[in-house]
């Protein structure tokens, strides 16, 4: 059982809204020393509340699970910030990791990310390559990115190279960055990662450590035009190179006119 004064390697933050099946699927892929991490699930007002008894009946997840609940659906930004606030007030992790319901972790993911962070003290944020897969169709593609700090800083002007469910970041960085910003709807992670970039080094492991679910009915695809406009706002706010900012903003304008089906097909070749 987790004790409040116990030093943890990381807390794994998972928001959940009406996706208990996806949550359980994801939890089954989480592998790490049970004495050294804590899972924090934020139930964002699901119609049927997420219950620890249900989770433990399907997942051998030990006793290191905490469930927080919003009485109504407040959205992912509020859910994530509720989790971060709880972690800061009640836990002592070195790092905070992310995962979304339905996404799957390689069994080595957390061991490799924690090891990298432990051996690179100035690094605030680490991601990984991932595989995107639509379980209902044959659509599947591998997402690769630059891996070094300087390459990532440039690429972030053109796209969010950190896929949210792949990341782990230094818990102490929250003192400098604060939580996920509430004024960047649909791209709160993009803005948050920029804030982490501005206070330390970043890195991406060149390994496929997470498989992310493509859902044609999901929030990201439904709200893609709003998401792209949000990306434009983030680039304007946080971009550090005038030239890269201009090129990035032009790219976003082009993406706004492309149909969703074409974007999904193009992603097999290059992530947009």
C-alpha positions as YAML, in Angstrom:
chain: A
units: angstrom
residues:
- id: 1
  name: UNK
  ca: [0.00, 0.00, 0.00]
- id: 2
  name: UNK
  ca: [1.29, 3.46, -0.93]
- id: 3
  name: UNK
  ca: [2.33, 5.73, 1.93]
- id: 4
  name: UNK
  ca: [2.17, 9.53, 1.57]
- id: 5
  name: UNK
  ca: [5.80, 10.04, 2.64]
- id: 6
  name: UNK
  ca: [7.14, 7.38, 0.28]
- id: 7
  name: UNK
  ca: [9.56, 8.48, -2.46]
- id: 8
  name: UNK
  ca: [8.26, 7.26, -5.83]
- id: 9
  name: UNK
  ca: [9.93, 7.01, -9.19]
- id: 10
  name: UNK
  ca: [6.79, 8.33, -10.89]
- id: 11
  name: UNK
  ca: [3.06, 8.84, -10.81]
- id: 12
  name: UNK
  ca: [1.13, 7.74, -13.89]
- id: 13
  name: UNK
  ca: [-1.71, 10.17, -14.66]
- id: 14
  name: UNK
  ca: [-4.67, 8.79, -16.64]
- id: 15
  name: UNK
  ca: [-7.87, 10.75, -17.36]
- id: 16
  name: UNK
  ca: [-10.99, 8.72, -18.07]
- id: 17
  name: UNK
  ca: [-14.41, 9.64, -19.41]
- id: 18
  name: UNK
  ca: [-16.88, 6.87, -20.24]
- id: 19
  name: UNK
  ca: [-14.13, 4.50, -21.34]
- id: 20
  name: UNK
  ca: [-13.74, 1.89, -18.62]
- id: 21
  name: UNK
  ca: [-12.92, -0.84, -21.15]
- id: 22
  name: UNK
  ca: [-10.11, 1.28, -22.62]
- id: 23
  name: UNK
  ca: [-8.83, 2.11, -19.14]
- id: 24
  name: UNK
  ca: [-8.59, -1.54, -18.15]
- id: 25
  name: UNK
  ca: [-6.95, -2.41, -21.47]
- id: 26
  name: UNK
  ca: [-4.30, 0.25, -20.85]
- id: 27
  name: UNK
  ca: [-3.70, -0.71, -17.22]
- id: 28
  name: UNK
  ca: [-2.98, -4.29, -18.23]
- id: 29
  name: UNK
  ca: [0.06, -3.06, -20.17]
- id: 30
  name: UNK
  ca: [1.59, -1.00, -17.35]
- id: 31
  name: UNK
  ca: [4.72, -2.72, -16.06]
- id: 32
  name: UNK
  ca: [6.97, -1.45, -13.25]
- id: 33
  name: UNK
  ca: [8.09, -2.22, -9.73]
- id: 34
  name: UNK
  ca: [4.78, -1.80, -7.81]
- id: 35
  name: UNK
  ca: [6.54, -0.27, -4.81]
- id: 36
  name: UNK
  ca: [7.97, 2.58, -6.88]
- id: 37
  name: UNK
  ca: [5.05, 4.09, -8.75]
- id: 38
  name: UNK
  ca: [1.46, 5.22, -8.26]
- id: 39
  name: UNK
  ca: [-1.39, 5.31, -10.77]
- id: 40
  name: UNK
  ca: [-3.67, 8.35, -10.49]
- id: 41
  name: UNK
  ca: [-6.92, 8.00, -12.46]
- id: 42
  name: UNK
  ca: [-9.12, 11.06, -12.88]
- id: 43
  name: UNK
  ca: [-12.70, 10.05, -13.64]
- id: 44
  name: UNK
  ca: [-13.99, 13.12, -15.46]
- id: 45
  name: UNK
  ca: [-17.68, 12.70, -14.65]
- id: 46
  name: UNK
  ca: [-18.27, 9.33, -16.35]
- id: 47
  name: UNK
  ca: [-21.91, 8.22, -16.49]
- id: 48
  name: UNK
  ca: [-20.91, 5.15, -14.50]
- id: 49
  name: UNK
  ca: [-18.20, 6.13, -12.00]
- id: 50
  name: UNK
  ca: [-14.90, 4.30, -12.25]
- id: 51
  name: UNK
  ca: [-14.67, 2.02, -9.22]
- id: 52
  name: UNK
  ca: [-11.51, 0.52, -7.80]
- id: 53
  name: UNK
  ca: [-13.31, -2.78, -7.21]
- id: 54
  name: UNK
  ca: [-14.09, -3.11, -10.92]
- id: 55
  name: UNK
  ca: [-10.51, -2.34, -11.90]
- id: 56
  name: UNK
  ca: [-9.03, -4.82, -9.43]
- id: 57
  name: UNK
  ca: [-11.38, -7.53, -10.63]
- id: 58
  name: UNK
  ca: [-9.83, -7.27, -14.12]
- id: 59
  name: UNK
  ca: [-6.29, -6.03, -13.53]
- id: 60
  name: UNK
  ca: [-3.61, -7.30, -11.18]
- id: 61
  name: UNK
  ca: [-2.62, -3.73, -10.43]
- id: 62
  name: UNK
  ca: [-1.78, -4.24, -6.74]
- id: 63
  name: UNK
  ca: [-2.77, -1.45, -4.34]
- id: 64
  name: UNK
  ca: [-1.05, 1.47, -6.03]
- id: 65
  name: UNK
  ca: [-4.14, 3.05, -7.64]
- id: 66
  name: UNK
  ca: [-5.89, 6.27, -6.62]
- id: 67
  name: UNK
  ca: [-9.14, 7.37, -8.26]
- id: 68
  name: UNK
  ca: [-10.22, 11.01, -8.26]
- id: 69
  name: UNK
  ca: [-13.64, 12.01, -9.57]
- id: 70
  name: UNK
  ca: [-15.15, 15.14, -11.06]
- id: 71
  name: UNK
  ca: [-18.90, 15.25, -10.36]
- id: 72
  name: UNK
  ca: [-19.48, 16.30, -13.96]
- id: 73
  name: UNK
  ca: [-17.50, 16.25, -17.19]
- id: 74
  name: UNK
  ca: [-15.12, 19.24, -17.14]
- id: 75
  name: UNK
  ca: [-12.83, 18.34, -20.02]
- id: 76
  name: UNK
  ca: [-9.34, 16.96, -20.23]
- id: 77
  name: UNK
  ca: [-7.50, 20.10, -19.13]
- id: 78
  name: UNK
  ca: [-9.43, 20.33, -15.87]
- id: 79
  name: UNK
  ca: [-9.08, 16.58, -15.34]
- id: 80
  name: UNK
  ca: [-5.31, 16.63, -15.85]
- id: 81
  name: UNK
  ca: [-4.86, 19.64, -13.61]
- id: 82
  name: UNK
  ca: [-6.93, 17.99, -10.88]
- id: 83
  name: UNK
  ca: [-4.56, 15.05, -11.07]
- id: 84
  name: UNK
  ca: [-1.45, 17.23, -10.99]
- id: 85
  name: UNK
  ca: [-2.75, 19.17, -8.01]
- id: 86
  name: UNK
  ca: [-3.48, 15.95, -6.11]
- id: 87
  name: UNK
  ca: [-0.03, 14.57, -6.93]
- id: 88
  name: UNK
  ca: [1.71, 17.72, -5.71]
- id: 89
  name: UNK
  ca: [-0.26, 17.73, -2.48]
- id: 90
  name: UNK
  ca: [-0.28, 14.01, -1.69]
- id: 91
  name: UNK
  ca: [2.62, 12.20, -3.38]
- id: 92
  name: UNK
  ca: [6.38, 12.46, -3.71]
- id: 93
  name: UNK
  ca: [7.29, 11.31, -7.24]
- id: 94
  name: UNK
  ca: [10.44, 12.23, -9.10]
- id: 95
  name: UNK
  ca: [8.50, 12.17, -12.36]
- id: 96
  name: UNK
  ca: [4.97, 12.28, -13.74]
- id: 97
  name: UNK
  ca: [4.02, 10.09, -16.71]
- id: 98
  name: UNK
  ca: [0.97, 10.15, -18.95]
- id: 99
  name: UNK
  ca: [-1.24, 7.54, -20.56]
- id: 100
  name: UNK
  ca: [-4.70, 7.67, -22.16]
- id: 101
  name: UNK
  ca: [-7.44, 5.08, -22.07]
- id: 102
  name: UNK
  ca: [-7.06, 2.58, -24.90]
- id: 103
  name: UNK
  ca: [-3.35, 3.19, -25.42]
- id: 104
  name: UNK
  ca: [-0.86, 0.40, -24.80]
- id: 105
  name: UNK
  ca: [2.63, 0.46, -23.27]
- id: 106
  name: UNK
  ca: [5.56, -1.70, -24.16]
- id: 107
  name: UNK
  ca: [6.63, -3.60, -21.04]
- id: 108
  name: UNK
  ca: [9.97, -1.76, -21.02]
- id: 109
  name: UNK
  ca: [8.55, 1.76, -21.43]
- id: 110
  name: UNK
  ca: [8.70, 3.08, -17.88]
- id: 111
  name: UNK
  ca: [11.97, 1.35, -17.03]
- id: 112
  name: UNK
  ca: [13.63, 3.00, -20.03]
- id: 113
  name: UNK
  ca: [12.14, 6.43, -19.48]
- id: 114
  name: UNK
  ca: [12.92, 6.54, -15.76]
- id: 115
  name: UNK
  ca: [16.45, 5.32, -16.44]
- id: 116
  name: UNK
  ca: [17.00, 8.05, -19.03]
- id: 117
  name: UNK
  ca: [15.68, 10.75, -16.70]
- id: 118
  name: UNK
  ca: [17.78, 9.48, -13.80]
- id: 119
  name: UNK
  ca: [20.92, 9.63, -15.94]
- id: 120
  name: UNK
  ca: [20.22, 13.04, -17.50]
- id: 121
  name: UNK
  ca: [19.56, 15.40, -14.62]
- id: 122
  name: UNK
  ca: [18.93, 18.47, -16.79]
- id: 123
  name: UNK
  ca: [16.21, 16.80, -18.85]
- id: 124
  name: UNK
  ca: [12.67, 17.90, -17.98]
- id: 125
  name: UNK
  ca: [10.65, 15.97, -20.55]
- id: 126
  name: UNK
  ca: [11.07, 12.65, -22.33]
- id: 127
  name: UNK
  ca: [8.78, 11.10, -24.93]
- id: 128
  name: UNK
  ca: [9.08, 8.15, -27.28]
- id: 129
  name: UNK
  ca: [8.17, 7.11, -30.78]
- id: 130
  name: UNK
  ca: [4.83, 5.37, -31.04]
- id: 131
  name: UNK
  ca: [2.55, 3.36, -33.29]
- id: 132
  name: UNK
  ca: [-0.88, 4.69, -34.23]
- id: 133
  name: UNK
  ca: [-3.47, 2.03, -34.91]
- id: 134
  name: UNK
  ca: [-7.17, 1.93, -35.73]
- id: 135
  name: UNK
  ca: [-8.40, -1.35, -34.31]
- id: 136
  name: UNK
  ca: [-11.50, -1.30, -36.56]
- id: 137
  name: UNK
  ca: [-9.65, -0.77, -39.85]
- id: 138
  name: UNK
  ca: [-6.32, -1.63, -41.40]
- id: 139
  name: UNK
  ca: [-4.96, 1.88, -40.84]
- id: 140
  name: UNK
  ca: [-1.68, 1.74, -38.93]
- id: 141
  name: UNK
  ca: [1.43, 3.86, -39.06]
- id: 142
  name: UNK
  ca: [4.66, 4.43, -37.17]
- id: 143
  name: UNK
  ca: [5.25, 7.87, -35.73]
- id: 144
  name: UNK
  ca: [8.89, 8.96, -35.68]
- id: 145
  name: UNK
  ca: [10.37, 12.28, -34.68]
- id: 146
  name: UNK
  ca: [13.65, 14.03, -34.08]
- id: 147
  name: UNK
  ca: [15.17, 12.84, -30.83]
- id: 148
  name: UNK
  ca: [17.73, 15.44, -29.75]
- id: 149
  name: UNK
  ca: [16.99, 18.63, -27.85]
- id: 150
  name: UNK
  ca: [17.89, 21.10, -30.61]
- id: 151
  name: UNK
  ca: [16.09, 19.13, -33.33]
- id: 152
  name: UNK
  ca: [12.97, 18.92, -31.16]
- id: 153
  name: UNK
  ca: [12.98, 22.67, -30.46]
- id: 154
  name: UNK
  ca: [12.96, 23.39, -34.20]
- id: 155
  name: UNK
  ca: [10.36, 20.74, -35.04]
- id: 156
  name: UNK
  ca: [7.97, 21.99, -32.35]
- id: 157
  name: UNK
  ca: [7.32, 25.06, -34.53]
- id: 158
  name: UNK
  ca: [5.74, 22.78, -37.12]
- id: 159
  name: UNK
  ca: [3.97, 20.13, -35.04]
- id: 160
  name: UNK
  ca: [3.73, 18.75, -31.54]
- id: 161
  name: UNK
  ca: [6.41, 16.08, -31.69]
- id: 162
  name: UNK
  ca: [5.53, 14.84, -28.20]
- id: 163
  name: UNK
  ca: [2.57, 12.46, -28.33]
- id: 164
  name: UNK
  ca: [0.82, 13.02, -25.02]
- id: 165
  name: UNK
  ca: [0.46, 9.37, -23.84]
- id: 166
  name: UNK
  ca: [4.19, 8.74, -24.41]
- id: 167
  name: UNK
  ca: [5.63, 11.40, -22.12]
- id: 168
  name: UNK
  ca: [7.20, 11.51, -18.69]
- id: 169
  name: UNK
  ca: [8.36, 14.77, -17.11]
- id: 170
  name: UNK
  ca: [10.12, 15.98, -13.99]
- id: 171
  name: UNK
  ca: [7.61, 16.66, -11.21]
- id: 172
  name: UNK
  ca: [9.70, 19.52, -9.84]
- id: 173
  name: UNK
  ca: [9.28, 21.36, -13.16]
- id: 174
  name: UNK
  ca: [5.71, 22.20, -12.19]
- id: 175
  name: UNK
  ca: [7.10, 24.86, -9.86]
- id: 176
  name: UNK
  ca: [8.34, 26.71, -12.97]
- id: 177
  name: UNK
  ca: [5.66, 25.83, -15.52]
- id: 178
  name: UNK
  ca: [2.48, 25.54, -13.51]
- id: 179
  name: UNK
  ca: [-0.20, 23.16, -14.75]
- id: 180
  name: UNK
  ca: [-1.76, 22.68, -18.19]
- id: 181
  name: UNK
  ca: [-2.84, 26.13, -19.45]
- id: 182
  name: UNK
  ca: [-6.59, 26.64, -19.73]
- id: 183
  name: UNK
  ca: [-6.47, 29.11, -22.63]
- id: 184
  name: UNK
  ca: [-5.31, 26.66, -25.32]
- id: 185
  name: UNK
  ca: [-8.37, 24.45, -25.86]
- id: 186
  name: UNK
  ca: [-7.66, 21.16, -27.67]
- id: 187
  name: UNK
  ca: [-3.88, 21.82, -27.59]
- id: 188
  name: UNK
  ca: [-3.24, 22.18, -23.88]
- id: 189
  name: UNK
  ca: [-0.53, 19.51, -24.11]
- id: 190
  name: UNK
  ca: [1.27, 21.34, -26.94]
- id: 191
  name: UNK
  ca: [1.39, 24.54, -24.88]
- id: 192
  name: UNK
  ca: [2.42, 22.65, -21.73]
- id: 193
  name: UNK
  ca: [5.29, 20.92, -23.52]
- id: 194
  name: UNK
  ca: [6.52, 24.26, -24.81]
- id: 195
  name: UNK
  ca: [6.57, 25.51, -21.21]
- id: 196
  name: UNK
  ca: [8.69, 22.48, -20.23]
- id: 197
  name: UNK
  ca: [11.03, 23.12, -23.15]
- id: 198
  name: UNK
  ca: [11.60, 26.64, -21.92]
- id: 199
  name: UNK
  ca: [12.85, 25.51, -18.49]
- id: 200
  name: UNK
  ca: [15.06, 22.53, -19.35]
- id: 201
  name: UNK
  ca: [16.31, 20.01, -21.86]
- id: 202
  name: UNK
  ca: [14.01, 17.57, -23.66]
- id: 203
  name: UNK
  ca: [14.50, 14.26, -25.42]
- id: 204
  name: UNK
  ca: [12.58, 11.59, -27.32]
- id: 205
  name: UNK
  ca: [13.58, 7.94, -27.15]
- id: 206
  name: UNK
  ca: [13.87, 6.53, -30.67]
- id: 207
  name: UNK
  ca: [11.91, 3.42, -29.79]
- id: 208
  name: UNK
  ca: [8.25, 2.44, -30.27]
- id: 209
  name: UNK
  ca: [7.21, 2.22, -26.63]
- id: 210
  name: UNK
  ca: [3.50, 3.08, -26.91]
- id: 211
  name: UNK
  ca: [0.69, 2.09, -29.28]
- id: 212
  name: UNK
  ca: [-1.92, 4.85, -29.52]
- id: 213
  name: UNK
  ca: [-5.48, 4.20, -30.61]
- id: 214
  name: UNK
  ca: [-6.88, 6.02, -33.65]
- id: 215
  name: UNK
  ca: [-10.56, 6.70, -33.12]
- id: 216
  name: UNK
  ca: [-12.41, 8.31, -36.03]
- id: 217
  name: UNK
  ca: [-15.08, 9.48, -33.58]
- id: 218
  name: UNK
  ca: [-12.59, 10.75, -31.05]
- id: 219
  name: UNK
  ca: [-12.25, 14.28, -29.79]
- id: 220
  name: UNK
  ca: [-9.04, 15.05, -31.69]
- id: 221
  name: UNK
  ca: [-10.44, 14.24, -35.12]
- id: 222
  name: UNK
  ca: [-13.86, 15.78, -34.49]
- id: 223
  name: UNK
  ca: [-12.28, 19.03, -33.39]
- id: 224
  name: UNK
  ca: [-9.31, 19.06, -35.75]
- id: 225
  name: UNK
  ca: [-10.04, 22.55, -37.22]
- id: 226
  name: UNK
  ca: [-10.18, 23.99, -33.70]
- id: 227
  name: UNK
  ca: [-7.08, 22.02, -32.80]
- id: 228
  name: UNK
  ca: [-5.17, 23.43, -35.77]
- id: 229
  name: UNK
  ca: [-6.20, 26.98, -34.88]
- id: 230
  name: UNK
  ca: [-5.05, 26.26, -31.34]
- id: 231
  name: UNK
  ca: [-1.71, 25.06, -32.66]
- id: 232
  name: UNK
  ca: [-1.38, 28.35, -34.50]
- id: 233
  name: UNK
  ca: [-1.98, 30.21, -31.25]
- id: 234
  name: UNK
  ca: [0.65, 28.13, -29.44]
- id: 235
  name: UNK
  ca: [3.27, 28.73, -32.14]
- id: 236
  name: UNK
  ca: [2.64, 32.46, -31.99]
- id: 237
  name: UNK
  ca: [2.88, 32.45, -28.20]
- id: 238
  name: UNK
  ca: [5.89, 30.18, -27.65]
- id: 239
  name: UNK
  ca: [7.84, 29.98, -30.92]
- id: 240
  name: UNK
  ca: [11.43, 31.13, -30.55]
- id: 241
  name: UNK
  ca: [12.47, 31.58, -34.20]
- id: 242
  name: UNK
  ca: [10.68, 34.06, -36.48]
- id: 243
  name: UNK
  ca: [11.48, 32.03, -39.60]
- id: 244
  name: UNK
  ca: [10.33, 28.73, -38.10]
- id: 245
  name: UNK
  ca: [7.19, 30.41, -36.76]
- id: 246
  name: UNK
  ca: [6.27, 31.71, -40.22]
- id: 247
  name: UNK
  ca: [6.83, 28.31, -41.86]
- id: 248
  name: UNK
  ca: [4.88, 26.57, -39.10]
- id: 249
  name: UNK
  ca: [1.92, 28.93, -39.44]
- id: 250
  name: UNK
  ca: [1.83, 28.44, -43.22]
- id: 251
  name: UNK
  ca: [1.77, 24.67, -42.74]
- id: 252
  name: UNK
  ca: [-1.19, 24.96, -40.36]
- id: 253
  name: UNK
  ca: [-3.14, 27.03, -42.91]
- id: 254
  name: UNK
  ca: [-2.57, 24.32, -45.52]
- id: 255
  name: UNK
  ca: [-3.74, 21.58, -43.14]
- id: 256
  name: UNK
  ca: [-6.94, 23.50, -42.42]
- id: 257
  name: UNK
  ca: [-8.13, 23.00, -46.01]
- id: 258
  name: UNK
  ca: [-7.23, 19.31, -46.33]
- id: 259
  name: UNK
  ca: [-10.06, 16.74, -45.76]
- id: 260
  name: UNK
  ca: [-9.85, 14.44, -42.74]
- id: 261
  name: UNK
  ca: [-9.58, 11.24, -44.79]
- id: 262
  name: UNK
  ca: [-6.59, 12.61, -46.73]
- id: 263
  name: UNK
  ca: [-4.82, 13.66, -43.54]
- id: 264
  name: UNK
  ca: [-5.23, 10.16, -42.10]
- id: 265
  name: UNK
  ca: [-3.77, 8.62, -45.27]
- id: 266
  name: UNK
  ca: [-0.88, 11.05, -45.35]
- id: 267
  name: UNK
  ca: [-0.03, 10.17, -41.77]
- id: 268
  name: UNK
  ca: [1.11, 6.79, -43.01]
- id: 269
  name: UNK
  ca: [3.96, 8.66, -44.66]
- id: 270
  name: UNK
  ca: [4.63, 11.60, -42.36]
- id: 271
  name: UNK
  ca: [3.00, 12.83, -39.19]
- id: 272
  name: UNK
  ca: [1.08, 16.11, -39.56]
...
